[in-house]
Amino acid sequence: MSDTQTNTQYSLYYYDSCPFCVRVVRSLQGVQVDVELRNIMSDSNHRNALQKATGRTTVPCLRIDKGSKSQWMFESMDIMRFLQSL
């Protein structure tokens, strides 16, 4: 793993009954990075953080933290392609 990847943290905002979320969560088995799962239905803090940062509560959403910068990625296929490329 490169230094960029080891200093980057990934968090997936999701909920269990969302079919697009289920697809992304299943795809995590094949990726080489750790992704923290943040269920927005079972923890309102996760939902609030997502809404505050992005203005929406749409899931799945991948948060990519690099140092003090955060990026947010929506769209399940984009998330899966991105994680598989790491």
Secondary structure, 3 states (H helix, E strand, C coil): CCHHHHCEEEEEEECCCCHHHHHHHHHHHHCCCCEEEEECCCCHHHHHHHHHHHCCCCCCEEEEEECCEEEEECCHHHHHHHHHHC
